[in-house]
Amino acid sequence: MSHGSGLIRTTCSSGGAPGPGQPSEGLLDRVYPRTQGALLKVAQMITLLIAFICVRSSLRIDYGAYSFFEVVTICDLIMILIFYLVHLFRFYRVLTCISWPLSELLHYLIGTLLLLIASIVAASKSYNQSGLVAGAVFGFLASFLCLASLWLSYKISCITQSTDASA
């Protein structure tokens, strides 16, 4: 019994074609804001905004670490807002030259990694100042929400194919 190379398939559940209960007419998708992916995106945007405000309004000791944290949180916030609007207004139907599931997957992989690094650096350089600690905690919470969104939106299944010709 010999096994060949494994085939890996990924499926996306964060948007796409309308389902049985979704209307396909109109510009605005009225069902999307109530979906799990949309609610996770809103929670991520809120925690990122709170993390940015906590760090921005506190007295800083190490300017470089927190400017990196601010840039990462705002960039993640803007990208999540863009993906939310793409799904809400169904831009994925108009702009077919972009692979939206792939771009969102890459954003979540890279953005979550950068946000986790920025949160670790912010937590290590907080010097027990409450605003900086709160910003780092909300950064970790946003990292967790991004990982949850990545985990729930993209399913990876490994299938082992047999090379035997006996069927």
C-alpha positions, -999 to +999 in steps of 0.1 A: +000+000+000+019+030-012+007+065-007+015+094-031+020+130-023-007+147-002-031+171-018-039+202+003-072+220-004-082+253+012-117+266+012-129+301+021-161+308+040-157+346+044-178+357+015-184+347-021-216+338-039-249+343-022-264+314-004-299+301-004-312+329+020-292+357+005-306+380-021-283+385-051-298+418-062-286+453-052-254+469-042-256+464-005-255+430+011-280+432+039-272+397+053-234+402+056-234+425+087-250+397+107-226+370+097-198+356+119-171+370+097-185+405+098-190+405+135-154+394+140-142+422+117-162+447+137-147+434+170-112+435+155-117+471+144-130+482+178-101+465+197-075+479+173-090+514+177-090+511+215-054+499+214-043+528+192-061+554+214-046+539+246-011+541+233-015+575+215-030+592+246-004+579+271+030+593+280+057+573+261+091+564+272+103+544+241+090+563+211+102+538+184+084+508+199+051+526+202+053+543+169+057+508+153+027+497+174+006+527+162+015+521+125+006+484+127-027+489+145-038+517+121-028+497+090-046+466+103-076+487+111-077+502+076-072+469+059-100+452+079-123+481+072-115+478+035-123+440+035-155+447+055-166+472+029-156+449+000-180+423+014-207+447+024-209+464-010-201+433-030-170+448-046-156+413-051-182+409-079-170+440-097-132+437-092-127+402-104-090+408-112-082+405-075-084+372-057-102+385-026-100+353-005-063+350-011-056+387-004-076+385+028-058+354+038-024+370+032-035+401+051-046+381+081-014+360+081+010+390+078-011+415+098-016+391+127+021+383+129+030+420+128+004+428+154+016+400+177+052+413+174+041+449+180+021+438+210+050+419+225+073+448+220+047+472+235+042+450+265+079+446+272+085+484+269+054+496+289+072+502+322+040+497+341+023+527+327-014+520+326-022+534+291+007+515+275-002+483+293-039+487+282-028+493+246-007+461+246-035+441+261-059+453+235-032+445+209-031+410+221-069+408+221-070+420+185-043+394+176-064+367+191-095+379+172-075+380+140-064+344+146-099+334+153-111+350+121-083+333+102-092+299+118-129+302+112-128+316+077-102+294+061-105+256+063-075+235+054-080+198+046-052+174+038-061+146+015-037+117+009-040+103-026-031+067-034-009+060-064-022+024-067-040+017-100-062-009-084-097+004-081 
